[in-house]
Amino acid sequence: MKYFLLILISSFSAFAQIDQFQGYLGTSLFPANEKIGISGVPENYFAKYRPAINIGGGVSFFLNDNFRFSANIEYSNSSKTGYKLNLLNILPSLNYHFGSFDNKVSPYIGVSGNISFVSIKQEAYSRVIQRDSAYYIQSSGNISSNPVLIREEYFNILFVPVFGGGLSAGVDLKLTEKFGVFVQGNYNVLLTNSAKLIKENLDNNKSNMINTSIIIGIRYRRI
């Protein structure tokens, strides 16, 4: 019972220190180049995804007049032919504001960590990849090796923990003493090559997951 009370008191104490709540919507863009290797197999399985839909929210703490620490939870999903991708991200970040939080317009830059729970579903399907004319098989002469048939096997991996980080830049626009809006751009990297379960299922993949995103949100400040 006493441990429960300690946890409860600690939770109320942490809540009391929260300076700001935020929520946002956005989209993420993935690379267009699959980096087709010499064998004709893609080496970046995290390319060519459709723009993802992002929804998130969290809390912020003002450390001083210029620095803000934020903690957000974000959900994203996307798809492409044969694949579905879902991400549940925990995003701690440290932002530096050029000027006071009380300014009507407050631009900022930031750095973030990322603990992402990655789910990937791959359907069983076949596809033909048309390789660049620069690829050849060396035999009695230069024989073009286009096209290449690739057969993908079914798998479904859920909530694989992956670490990463990112950089961001944005601007806060103060509307009232309590409410404001913000726009933020992000560059994100997830170290998917270090995740054993992902490597086992995407054994030809040689690239980490990279995306750029833009989010638009609203902030509520406790005063």
C-alpha positions in Angstrom: 0.0 0.0 0.0 2.8 2.4 0.9 4.5 1.8 -2.5 1.3 2.6 -4.2 1.0 5.9 -2.3 4.6 6.8 -3.1 3.9 6.2 -6.8 0.7 8.2 -6.6 2.5 11.1 -4.8 5.4 11.0 -7.3 2.9 11.1 -10.2 1.1 14.1 -8.8 4.4 15.8 -8.2 5.5 15.2 -11.8 2.1 16.4 -13.1 2.4 19.6 -11.0 5.7 20.4 -12.8 4.3 20.1 -16.3 4.3 23.5 -18.0 2.6 22.7 -21.3 0.5 20.1 -23.2 0.6 19.6 -26.9 -1.1 17.6 -29.6 -0.3 17.4 -33.3 -1.0 15.9 -36.8 1.5 15.5 -39.6 3.0 13.4 -42.3 6.3 11.6 -43.0 8.0 11.1 -46.3 10.3 8.2 -47.1 13.2 7.9 -49.6 12.2 7.1 -53.2 15.3 5.1 -54.0 15.3 1.4 -53.1 19.0 1.1 -53.9 18.8 -1.9 -56.2 22.0 -4.0 -55.7 24.1 -5.7 -58.3 22.0 -8.9 -57.8 18.8 -7.0 -58.6 17.5 -7.1 -55.0 16.5 -3.9 -53.2 18.9 -2.9 -50.4 16.6 -0.3 -48.8 13.3 -1.9 -47.9 12.2 1.3 -46.1 12.0 3.3 -49.4 9.0 3.9 -51.6 6.4 3.9 -48.7 3.5 6.2 -49.2 3.4 9.4 -47.1 2.7 8.3 -43.5 0.0 9.8 -41.3 1.3 10.9 -37.9 -0.7 11.7 -34.8 0.9 12.5 -31.4 0.9 14.4 -28.2 2.7 14.9 -25.0 3.9 17.3 -22.3 6.7 19.9 -22.0 8.8 21.3 -19.1 10.4 24.7 -19.3 14.0 24.4 -18.0 14.8 28.1 -18.3 13.9 31.0 -20.6 15.3 29.3 -23.7 15.3 25.5 -23.1 12.3 23.2 -23.2 12.2 19.5 -22.6 9.3 17.6 -24.2 8.1 14.0 -24.1 5.7 12.9 -26.9 4.0 9.7 -27.9 3.4 9.3 -31.7 1.6 6.8 -33.9 2.4 6.5 -37.6 1.3 4.1 -40.4 2.1 3.7 -44.0 2.0 1.1 -46.8 3.4 0.2 -50.2 2.9 -2.7 -52.5 3.2 -5.9 -50.4 4.0 -4.1 -47.2 2.3 -2.4 -44.2 4.3 -0.4 -41.7 3.2 0.8 -38.2 5.3 2.8 -35.7 4.6 3.6 -32.1 7.2 6.2 -31.1 8.3 7.5 -27.7 10.1 10.8 -28.4 12.0 12.7 -25.7 13.4 16.0 -27.1 15.4 19.0 -26.0 14.6 22.3 -27.8 16.3 25.6 -27.8 14.2 28.7 -28.4 15.6 31.9 -30.0 14.0 34.2 -27.6 11.5 33.9 -24.7 8.6 31.5 -24.7 6.4 34.6 -24.1 7.2 36.1 -27.5 4.4 36.1 -30.1 6.7 34.3 -32.5 9.3 31.9 -31.1 11.5 29.9 -33.5 13.4 26.9 -32.2 15.7 24.0 -33.0 15.8 20.6 -31.3 17.4 17.2 -30.9 15.4 14.1 -30.0 15.8 10.5 -29.1 13.4 7.8 -30.3 12.3 4.5 -28.9 10.1 3.0 -31.6 8.0 -0.1 -31.6 8.1 -1.2 -35.2 5.5 -3.5 -36.9 6.0 -4.7 -40.4 3.7 -7.0 -42.4 4.9 -8.4 -45.7 2.5 -10.3 -48.0 3.6 -13.2 -50.2 3.9 -11.8 -53.7 6.2 -11.5 -56.7 7.5 -8.5 -58.5 9.7 -7.7 -61.4 12.5 -5.1 -61.0 13.8 -3.4 -64.0 17.5 -2.7 -63.3 19.5 0.2 -64.6 21.2 -0.5 -67.9 24.6 -0.1 -66.1 24.1 -3.6 -64.6 25.6 -6.5 -66.7 26.5 -10.1 -66.3 30.1 -10.7 -67.4 30.3 -13.8 -69.6 31.4 -14.1 -73.2 30.3 -10.5 -73.5 28.2 -7.9 -71.8 24.7 -9.3 -71.5 22.0 -7.2 -70.0 20.5 -8.8 -66.9 17.1 -6.9 -67.1 14.6 -7.7 -65.7 14.8 -9.5 -62.4 11.9 -11.5 -60.8 11.8 -11.3 -56.9 9.6 -13.5 -54.8 8.8 -12.2 -51.3 7.6 -14.5 -48.5 4.9 -13.7 -46.0 5.9 -12.5 -42.5 4.3 -10.3 -39.8 6.5 -8.9 -37.0 5.0 -6.9 -34.2 6.3 -4.2 -31.8 10.0 -4.7 -32.4 11.9 -2.1 -30.2 14.3 0.0 -32.2 16.3 3.0 -31.1 17.0 6.2 -33.1 17.2 9.9 -33.0 16.5 13.1 -35.0 16.9 16.8 -35.6 14.1 19.3 -35.7 13.3 23.0 -36.3 10.1 24.8 -35.9 8.2 27.9 -34.8 5.7 28.6 -32.0 3.0 31.1 -32.6 1.4 32.5 -29.4 -2.4 33.1 -29.8 -3.4 33.8 -26.2 -1.8 33.5 -22.7 -2.7 29.8 -22.7 -3.0 28.7 -26.3 -0.6 28.6 -29.2 0.1 26.7 -32.4 3.3 25.4 -33.9 4.8 24.0 -37.1 7.8 21.7 -36.9 10.0 19.9 -39.4 11.9 16.7 -38.5 14.7 14.5 -39.8 14.4 11.0 -38.2 16.7 7.9 -38.3 15.7 4.5 -36.8 18.6 2.0 -36.4 16.6 -0.9 -37.9 19.8 -2.6 -39.0 20.6 -3.2 -35.3 17.2 -4.9 -34.7 17.8 -8.7 -34.9 14.2 -9.7 -35.8 14.0 -7.1 -38.6 17.3 -8.2 -40.0 16.3 -11.8 -40.0 13.1 -11.1 -42.0 14.6 -8.4 -44.3 17.9 -10.2 -44.8 18.8 -8.2 -48.0 18.2 -4.8 -46.4 21.3 -2.7 -45.8 19.7 0.6 -44.8 18.3 2.1 -41.7 14.8 3.6 -41.7 15.1 7.3 -42.6 12.2 9.8 -43.0 11.5 13.5 -42.9 8.2 14.8 -41.4 6.3 17.9 -40.9 3.8 18.4 -38.1 1.2 21.0 -37.1 -0.2 21.2 -33.6 -1.6 23.1 -30.8 -0.1 23.9 -27.4 -1.9 24.5 -24.1 0.2 26.3 -21.5 -0.6 26.0 -17.8 -0.2 29.4 -16.1 
